Amino acid sequence: MCVEILDPEQVEQLKNLLPDCDCARFSDGEWYKFTKKTATKEQAILTFCKASGISAEEITAFGDDYVDIGMLKLCGLGIAMGNAIEEVKEAADRVIADNEEDGIAEFLEENFPG
């Protein structure tokens, strides 16, 4: 669930009402995302790894906002988009061009030609 909350006290109230959810603030504006604590990008990757026999070290992840930091650190190669917030860029192994410049497409063409 994503909600816009202007009052920090209301954010805390909602956190208390939803104890089994994580709360992540988006980097632009006063938007917050509430998700079940077990429904994270990291958990999804680990579940995929278990089902497929692939290790997280073999995965390349792309991200640009707070909720992507853990995923970028978990995977073998964490890539921040050029438009990412500074915290994501610091957590990443590499920074590529932003979304508007087709950063992921350029990365894939350079690293997986043919």
Backbone hydrogen bonds, N-H to C=O, Kabsch-Sander energy under -0.5 kcal/mol:
donor,donor_aa,acceptor,acceptor_aa,energy
3,V,32,Y,-2.6
5,I,3,V,-0.6
5,I,30,E,-2.6
10,Q,7,D,-1.0
11,V,7,D,-1.3
12,E,8,P,-1.9
13,Q,9,E,-2.2
14,L,10,Q,-2.4
15,K,11,V,-2.4
16,N,12,E,-2.2
17,L,13,Q,-1.7
18,L,14,L,-1.3
21,C,18,L,-1.9
22,D,35,T,-3.1
24,A,33,K,-2.4
26,F,31,W,-2.8
29,G,27,S,-0.7
32,Y,3,V,-2.8
33,K,24,A,-3.2
34,F,1,M,-3.2
34,F,32,Y,-0.5
35,T,22,D,-1.7
35,T,33,K,-0.5
37,K,20,D,-2.4
39,A,36,K,-2.2
40,T,38,T,-0.8
44,A,40,T,-2.2
45,I,41,K,-2.3
46,L,42,E,-2.6
47,T,43,Q,-2.4
48,F,44,A,-2.4
49,C,45,I,-2.8
50,K,46,L,-2.3
51,A,47,T,-2.2
52,S,48,F,-2.4
53,G,49,C,-2.3
54,I,49,C,-0.5
58,E,55,S,-1.7
59,I,56,A,-1.6
61,A,77,L,-2.6
63,G,79,I,-2.1
68,D,65,D,-2.4
69,I,66,Y,-1.6
72,L,68,D,-2.5
73,K,69,I,-2.0
74,L,70,G,-1.9
75,C,71,M,-2.1
76,G,56,A,-2.3
76,G,59,I,-0.6
77,L,59,I,-1.9
79,I,61,A,-3.1
79,I,77,L,-0.6
80,A,94,R,-2.9
81,M,63,G,-2.3
82,G,97,A,-0.6
84,A,81,M,-2.1
85,I,64,D,-1.9
88,V,85,I,-0.7
89,K,85,I,-1.9
90,E,86,E,-2.3
91,A,87,E,-1.4
92,A,88,V,-1.4
93,D,78,G,-2.9
94,R,78,G,-1.5
96,I,80,A,-2.5
101,E,98,D,-1.0
102,D,99,N,-1.4
103,G,98,D,-1.9
106,E,102,D,-2.6
107,F,103,G,-2.2
108,L,104,I,-2.8
109,E,105,A,-2.5
110,E,106,E,-2.2
111,N,107,F,-2.3
112,F,108,L,-2.5
